[in-house]
Amino acid sequence: MRKALCALALFVGVGLVVASSAPSAPAQPKDKKDDKKDTKAAGDVGTIEVYKAKDGWRIRVKNADGKSVAIGTVGHDKKEDALKDVEFLKNTFGKGKVVEIKEEKK
């Protein structure tokens, strides 16, 4: 038992010596511009907002910069109906196919 306690004390002592002698690197201040780039690179995809408008509940999609990229064209009487549209969008964007529509020649 005494050998175990001595070994533990020696281990802790060596750990403290190593920790205190290791040079600690000063924290590097980050640039605010770099923070935004890192966030976007990490997969910041934006938001879908549900809001009350004059004609009812509407939705809009905003990108990571906060700019509107899509808006709902229909105002709903109930907030729940707008939330159903949000679920539809999430399912469609997650599973839907991208189709290129070519112009018809007249």
N, C-alpha and C positions, 0 to 999 in steps of 0.2 A: 504494500500500500504506500509506503514511504517513497519507493522508487517511482511510482505512478505520479505522486504529487510533485516530486522533484522534476520529473520529465515535463509535466504540465506547466510548472513554473518556468522552466527553461524555455519551453515553446512560446509562452506568452512573452517572456523577456526578449527573445529573438524577434518576435513579431513587432514588438514596440520599437526596437532598435531599427529594424528595417523600415517601418512606417515613418519614423521620425527623420531618418536620413534620406528618404526618397525626396527628390525635388518636386515640389508641387507647382504645376503650371498655372500661371495666372489666367483668370477667365478672360477670354477674348470677347470684347463687345461686338455684337452683331449689328450689321447695317439693317435698317428697316426695310430697304428694298430687297435685300437678300432673304429676309423673312418671308416676304410675299412670294418670291420665286420658289422657295423651299415648300411652302404650303401648296402651291399649284402643282408642283412636281409630285407631291405626295398624294395627289388624287382629289383635290378639292373640286367638286363638280357643280356647286351652286345650290340653289334652293327652288322649291315650288311654294309659292305663297297663295293663301286663300284669304280674300279680303272682301269687305262689304262695299259695294258701289251703289250708285243711284238706282240702277235697275236690278239689284239683287247681289247674290254672292258670286264672285268671279275668281278665276285663278290666273296666275302668271308664273312663268319660268324665268329665273334670273341666273346668269352665269356667275362664276367665281368672283368677278369684279363688281357684281351687284347691278349689272345692266340687264334690262329685259330682253329676252331672246324669243319669247313666245307669250301670247296672251290668249285667254279663253274668249271666244266670241259670243258666248251665251251667258246671260245673268240668270242665276238660279234663285228660286224663292227660298229654298232651304240650304243651310250650310252643309248638311249631310249630302245633298245632291252634288255640290261642288267637290266635296271630299271623294265621292264616288268617281268623279272625273279624274281626280288626282291618282287614285288607284288604277284607273284605266290607263293613264299615261305611264305610270311606273311599270305596269305589266307590258304595255306595248313597246316601250323603249328597251326593256330588258329582253324581250323575246322576239320582237318584230323584225321583219326583213327590211333592208334598205332597197328601194326600187327606184331606178332612174327612169324618168318619164321623158321620152323623146318627142320633140315637136312634130306634128303632122305637117306635111307639105301641102299647101293649098293651090 
